């Protein structure tokens, strides 16, 4: 039972961080919100216009044939930056989605910056 309690606590803490972050940021057509989701296997991201409720661009590491790691996060970020530029977006608001800003999430954000997207 201890493992189940630990998992529930971890999920509850992430939910609190997610609510706190989302309470202060929102995406627009000119500056969409980039929301990141990571599982144990894959990384996905999407650019969201919260005013209209529309997803402008998205990417999934599974479609690229990549697993989740810091090296692959930079590759996914490079492909996502091309998608964003194709949609006419060069400035975004970064939503870490309750995850701590280190490891894969930080590598993804740095990869976006390196490819010309302003966070």
trRosetta pair geometry for C-beta under 8 A, 3 or more apart (Angstrom, degrees):
i j d omega theta_ij theta_ji phi_ij phi_ji
1 4 5.5 -57 -157 39 47 113
1 5 6.2 46 148 -21 75 105
2 5 5.7 -56 -149 37 33 111
2 6 6.3 35 153 -21 67 106
3 6 5.7 -53 -147 35 32 112
3 7 6.4 31 155 -18 65 106
4 7 5.8 -53 -147 37 31 111
4 8 6.3 32 154 -19 64 106
5 8 5.7 -53 -146 37 32 112
5 9 6.3 33 154 -20 65 106
6 9 5.7 -55 -149 36 30 112
6 10 6.3 32 153 -20 64 107
7 10 5.7 -53 -147 36 31 113
7 11 6.4 28 156 -15 65 107
8 11 5.9 -56 -147 39 30 109
8 12 6.2 31 154 -21 64 108
9 12 5.7 -55 -146 36 30 112
9 13 6.4 30 156 -19 65 105
10 13 6.0 -54 -149 35 29 109
10 14 6.6 26 154 -16 63 106
11 14 5.8 -54 -147 37 33 110
11 15 6.3 36 153 -22 65 105
12 15 5.6 -52 -148 34 32 114
12 16 6.6 34 152 -20 63 103
13 16 5.7 -51 -151 33 34 112
13 17 6.6 32 152 -16 65 104
14 17 5.7 -53 -149 38 35 111
14 18 6.2 39 151 -24 66 106
14 98 4.2 85 -179 150 76 127
14 99 7.1 13 -138 -77 109 48
15 18 5.5 -51 -145 34 31 115
15 19 6.5 31 156 -17 64 103
15 98 6.7 4 -77 -127 19 153
16 19 6.0 -54 -149 36 30 109
16 20 6.3 30 154 -19 64 109
16 98 7.8 114 62 -134 43 110
17 20 5.7 -58 -148 38 31 113
17 21 6.2 27 157 -16 67 108
17 98 4.2 120 87 -142 100 71
17 99 7.9 173 107 -9 140 14
17 100 7.9 -59 -164 -69 168 61
18 21 6.1 -58 -146 38 27 106
18 22 6.0 17 161 -10 65 114
18 97 6.0 2 -116 -179 102 47
18 98 3.3 -34 -60 -60 86 117
19 22 6.0 -62 -137 45 26 105
19 23 6.2 37 159 -34 62 106
20 23 5.9 -52 -153 21 26 116
20 24 7.6 1 158 -3 56 106
21 24 6.7 -80 -166 40 32 96
21 25 6.5 -19 162 17 72 114
21 95 6.5 128 138 -148 123 76
21 96 6.5 -114 -142 49 166 85
21 97 7.5 -118 79 -72 146 13
21 98 6.6 -148 20 -68 130 52
22 25 6.6 -77 -128 54 34 83
22 95 6.9 46 -88 -143 77 121
25 33 6.2 124 139 -114 109 118
25 93 5.1 172 -168 159 119 134
25 95 6.0 -168 92 -87 141 92
26 33 6.5 -83 -176 -52 23 130
26 50 4.7 -106 -167 62 86 150
26 51 7.7 91 155 -52 114 73
26 93 7.4 42 71 68 24 164
27 31 6.6 -141 -148 110 64 62
27 32 4.1 34 -169 -158 126 48
27 33 3.1 -113 -50 -10 115 84
27 47 7.4 163 -153 -179 152 66
27 48 5.0 132 44 92 154 72
27 49 5.5 -121 120 -115 108 29
27 50 4.5 120 51 -5 78 93
27 51 7.5 -119 99 -7 63 78
27 92 7.7 -12 -121 -155 108 76
27 93 5.7 -152 -90 42 74 117
28 31 5.2 38 50 51 94 74
28 32 6.9 -121 63 -78 36 46
28 49 6.4 16 175 -144 20 82
28 50 7.3 -47 -68 45 41 82
28 51 5.4 40 -124 -15 65 126
29 32 7.2 10 -132 -64 18 87
29 49 5.1 31 -83 -129 57 132
29 51 6.7 -65 -28 48 82 128
29 52 6.9 50 -68 -2 99 123
30 91 7.3 5 148 67 77 109
31 91 5.1 -42 -111 109 92 99
31 92 6.3 159 -167 -118 67 27
31 93 5.8 75 149 -27 101 93
32 47 4.2 74 107 175 141 93
32 48 5.7 156 -175 64 105 32
32 49 5.2 -66 -108 -70 101 63
32 56 5.4 -120 -69 17 166 137
32 89 6.1 -39 19 -129 112 147
32 92 5.7 -30 71 -126 69 89
32 93 7.1 -135 114 28 30 85
33 47 7.2 152 75 -156 39 52
33 48 4.9 -30 64 62 92 93
33 49 8.0 160 19 -83 80 21
33 50 6.0 38 5 -31 128 110
33 92 7.1 120 -124 -175 15 89
33 93 4.8 -36 -104 74 65 104
33 94 7.9 150 -158 -99 62 5
33 95 5.0 39 177 -24 105 124
34 45 5.9 10 -178 -179 93 114
34 46 7.3 176 -146 88 54 32
34 47 5.3 -24 -93 -96 73 71
34 48 7.7 163 -87 14 24 76
34 80 8.0 95 -146 156 126 135
34 92 4.6 44 -22 160 112 142
34 93 6.9 174 15 77 74 47
34 94 5.5 -25 62 -112 105 54
34 95 6.2 -180 80 24 47 80
34 112 7.3 97 131 -103 175 163
34 119 7.9 -75 34 -114 132 95
35 45 6.6 168 84 -151 46 64
35 46 5.7 -11 55 59 93 81
35 48 6.0 17 -3 -1 113 125
35 95 4.4 -23 -97 77 67 125
35 97 5.4 88 -166 -68 84 113
36 43 7.2 -19 -167 -169 95 94
36 44 7.6 156 -156 87 50 45
36 45 4.9 -19 -102 -100 66 95
36 94 7.8 7 -15 -168 113 84
36 95 6.9 179 10 88 73 68
36 96 6.2 -21 45 -137 117 40
36 97 5.4 -143 66 7 64 122
36 99 6.9 -73 94 29 111 134
36 105 5.9 137 105 -127 154 88
36 108 6.0 125 -120 97 142 157
37 43 7.4 160 87 -157 53 48
37 44 5.0 -10 62 63 98 91
37 45 7.3 179 21 -80 67 45
37 97 6.0 -82 -81 122 62 172
38 42 7.4 -160 -147 100 55 44
38 43 4.9 -11 -107 -108 85 77
38 44 7.8 175 -81 24 43 60
38 68 5.6 110 -157 -138 104 146
38 99 6.5 53 30 -85 113 158
38 104 5.6 107 -113 103 159 142
38 105 6.9 -113 -13 -66 138 85
39 42 5.4 23 46 49 104 72
39 43 7.8 -152 27 -72 64 39
39 68 7.1 -178 69 -26 56 149
40 68 7.1 -162 162 42 22 135
41 62 7.6 45 124 -81 106 101
41 67 6.0 -81 -169 -141 60 86
41 68 6.2 123 135 1 17 106
42 60 6.4 13 169 -177 130 87
42 61 4.8 -177 -156 62 80 102
42 62 4.7 -21 -116 -47 144 93
42 66 8.0 108 -129 90 73 68
42 67 7.0 -92 -84 -141 53 45
42 68 5.8 171 -127 -45 6 102
43 60 7.7 167 90 -154 46 47
43 61 4.5 61 48 -16 78 131
43 66 7.8 -37 35 102 101 107
43 68 4.8 125 -38 -108 95 96
43 72 7.2 155 19 114 130 104
43 73 5.9 82 -17 -104 178 82
43 76 5.6 172 89 48 121 174
43 104 6.3 -148 -92 170 134 128
43 108 6.8 -162 176 -81 143 135
44 58 7.1 11 -179 -178 99 97
44 59 6.6 -175 -148 95 62 54
44 60 4.3 -9 -106 -108 103 74
44 61 6.8 -121 -67 4 59 76
44 62 7.8 -22 -69 8 104 95
45 58 6.9 -177 96 -148 50 59
45 59 5.6 5 55 53 86 92
45 76 7.3 127 8 145 116 115
45 80 5.6 12 72 -121 128 155
45 108 6.9 162 -58 -179 141 139
46 55 5.2 -37 178 -146 125 115
46 57 6.9 178 -151 93 58 48
46 58 3.9 -10 -105 -104 91 93
46 59 7.6 179 -78 21 55 56
47 55 6.9 114 74 -166 54 64
47 56 4.4 -52 98 61 108 103
47 57 4.5 30 28 47 117 86
47 58 7.2 -141 19 -67 66 54
47 83 8.0 -179 3 113 124 108
47 84 6.0 116 -46 -104 153 97
47 87 7.1 176 71 71 146 157
47 89 6.2 157 -175 66 160 173
47 92 6.3 -94 -124 -119 107 129
48 54 7.4 160 -155 85 58 40
48 55 5.6 -35 -100 -104 71 64
48 56 7.1 -170 -90 8 17 85
49 52 4.9 11 115 42 119 97
49 53 7.3 -45 92 14 77 14
49 54 4.7 1 52 58 111 88
49 55 7.8 -160 19 -81 76 16
49 56 5.9 86 -24 -41 100 108
50 53 6.9 28 -156 -78 34 49
55 58 5.8 6 167 -45 128 113
56 84 7.7 62 113 -122 115 67
56 87 5.0 112 163 175 104 154
56 89 6.5 92 128 -36 148 141
57 80 7.0 129 131 -161 120 75
57 83 4.2 143 -168 140 130 111
57 84 5.4 -147 47 -80 160 57
57 86 7.4 122 -102 66 132 96
57 87 4.9 -129 -50 -18 116 147
57 89 7.2 -133 3 27 130 136
58 83 7.5 -102 45 152 23 157
59 63 7.4 -128 -167 52 61 123
59 64 7.5 21 -178 -31 101 120
59 76 6.0 153 129 -173 130 89
59 79 5.8 139 -138 105 146 106
59 80 4.3 -113 7 -87 149 93
59 83 6.0 -170 -56 4 109 154
60 63 4.7 87 73 2 95 103
60 64 7.4 -179 95 -1 53 86
61 64 5.4 -61 -151 46 44 109
61 66 4.3 -85 -172 77 99 95
61 67 6.9 97 137 -136 130 5
61 68 6.4 137 64 -75 162 67
61 72 6.2 70 -145 151 134 119
61 76 5.0 -53 -85 -89 94 134
62 65 7.6 41 -178 -73 32 26
62 66 7.9 -105 -69 53 21 57
64 75 7.1 168 150 126 150 111
64 76 6.4 -168 29 -99 157 80
64 79 6.3 -168 -91 5 140 169
66 72 4.2 163 175 -157 123 125
66 75 6.1 178 -96 83 163 131
66 76 6.3 -145 74 -59 146 100
67 72 6.1 151 70 5 52 171
68 72 6.5 -142 -133 77 20 128
68 73 7.1 43 -155 -64 66 92
68 104 5.8 5 178 -124 99 153
69 72 4.7 83 51 16 82 103
69 73 6.8 -136 90 -15 39 87
69 104 7.0 -138 -176 -97 11 104
70 73 5.5 -48 -145 27 31 117
70 74 7.1 32 156 -18 60 97
70 103 6.3 -116 -77 -173 103 57
70 104 5.8 -125 -83 -92 59 55
70 107 4.1 166 -152 -60 79 162
71 74 6.3 -56 -164 29 32 107
71 75 7.0 28 144 -13 64 105
71 107 7.8 -59 -45 -179 20 150
72 75 5.3 -52 -152 37 45 115
72 76 6.2 46 150 -20 72 102
73 76 5.7 -51 -145 38 33 111
73 77 6.2 38 152 -23 64 106
73 104 4.8 167 -66 -158 146 73
73 105 7.8 -104 -153 -59 151 15
73 107 4.1 95 84 99 132 113
73 108 4.4 -88 178 -64 109 78
73 111 6.3 -170 128 -10 74 143
74 77 5.4 -50 -145 35 33 116
74 78 6.5 39 153 -24 63 100
74 107 5.6 -81 -51 167 84 98
74 108 7.4 -141 -73 -95 41 38
74 110 7.1 -38 -101 88 97 93
74 111 3.8 -179 -133 -92 59 123
74 114 7.4 7 -152 44 104 143
75 78 5.7 -49 -150 30 32 112
75 79 6.7 27 153 -12 63 104
75 111 7.6 -72 -3 -145 21 149
76 79 5.9 -57 -152 40 33 108
76 80 6.1 32 151 -19 67 110
76 108 6.6 -32 81 -118 109 98
76 111 7.3 81 68 105 63 160
77 80 5.5 -56 -142 40 31 112
77 81 6.2 39 155 -27 65 102
77 107 7.6 -150 -18 132 138 68
77 108 4.9 166 -69 -155 115 58
77 109 7.6 -119 -116 -30 141 9
77 110 7.6 81 113 76 177 52
77 111 2.7 114 70 105 149 123
77 112 4.9 -107 -167 -50 112 64
77 114 7.6 76 116 46 129 100
77 115 6.5 172 133 8 90 132
78 81 5.7 -48 -148 29 29 114
78 82 7.0 31 151 -17 59 101
78 111 5.9 -87 -41 178 69 109
78 114 7.8 -44 -85 88 87 105
78 115 5.1 162 -119 -76 61 145
79 82 5.8 -52 -158 32 35 112
79 83 6.7 37 146 -18 65 103
80 83 5.4 -50 -152 35 40 115
80 84 6.3 41 150 -20 68 103
80 112 6.9 -47 89 -94 113 95
81 84 5.6 -51 -147 36 33 112
81 85 6.4 34 154 -18 65 104
81 111 7.5 -139 -29 137 122 81
81 112 5.6 163 -77 -133 105 61
81 115 3.5 129 74 111 175 135
81 116 6.4 114 -178 53 129 82
81 117 5.1 -134 -123 -26 97 118
82 85 5.8 -52 -145 37 32 110
82 86 6.3 36 153 -21 63 106
82 115 7.6 -74 -41 172 67 137
83 86 5.6 -57 -152 36 30 115
83 87 6.5 21 152 -12 64 107
84 87 5.7 -62 -151 42 33 106
84 89 4.4 -81 -176 74 89 107
84 90 7.4 135 135 -83 109 34
84 92 7.0 -67 -143 -49 146 129
84 117 5.9 42 85 -99 154 128
85 88 7.6 53 -175 -72 33 18
85 89 7.1 -103 -77 60 28 60
85 90 6.9 51 -103 -84 73 78
85 116 7.2 36 -75 91 125 124
85 117 7.9 -118 -54 -75 86 92
89 92 6.4 55 161 -66 121 95
89 117 7.6 24 121 -128 89 104
90 116 6.8 -56 -146 143 95 92
90 117 6.4 -152 -163 -121 47 57
90 118 6.3 43 142 13 76 96
91 117 7.4 160 -95 -170 25 66
91 118 4.5 -21 -110 68 77 108
92 112 7.4 -67 45 173 131 146
92 117 6.0 1 11 175 112 114
92 118 7.3 154 24 79 62 56
92 119 6.2 -26 73 -108 83 61
93 119 7.6 97 -130 -159 21 66
94 109 5.7 41 -138 -116 153 113
94 112 7.8 171 -92 57 116 154
94 119 4.7 12 -30 -153 120 117
96 99 5.0 -119 161 59 94 81
96 100 7.6 -66 155 124 140 3
96 101 5.6 -83 -104 -78 159 85
96 105 5.4 60 -144 -175 101 139
96 109 8.0 -33 -88 -55 95 129
99 105 4.9 170 107 -61 129 149
100 103 7.8 62 88 22 94 106
100 105 7.1 161 86 39 45 143
101 105 5.7 -109 -125 105 46 122
101 106 5.4 92 171 -73 69 94
101 109 7.5 -5 -150 5 99 151
102 105 6.8 42 48 54 27 99
102 106 5.2 -3 -126 -13 23 131
103 106 6.2 104 45 26 31 100
103 107 6.8 -55 145 -6 35 105
104 107 5.6 -57 -144 38 29 112
104 108 6.3 33 156 -23 65 104
105 108 5.8 -52 -151 32 29 112
105 109 6.6 27 152 -15 62 106
106 109 5.7 -53 -148 38 34 111
106 110 6.2 33 154 -17 67 107
107 110 5.7 -54 -144 40 31 111
107 111 6.2 37 153 -24 63 106
108 111 5.6 -54 -149 34 29 115
108 112 6.8 32 152 -20 62 100
109 112 5.8 -50 -154 30 34 111
109 113 6.6 32 150 -16 64 104
109 119 6.1 27 -163 -72 98 166
110 113 5.6 -53 -150 38 36 113
110 114 6.2 37 153 -21 67 107
111 114 5.6 -52 -143 36 31 113
111 115 6.4 16 160 -7 63 112
112 115 6.1 -72 -151 46 28 100
112 117 4.2 -58 173 63 92 126
112 119 6.3 90 98 -54 126 112
113 117 6.5 -88 -81 69 32 72
113 118 7.5 60 -118 -112 73 33
113 119 6.1 -62 -73 1 96 111
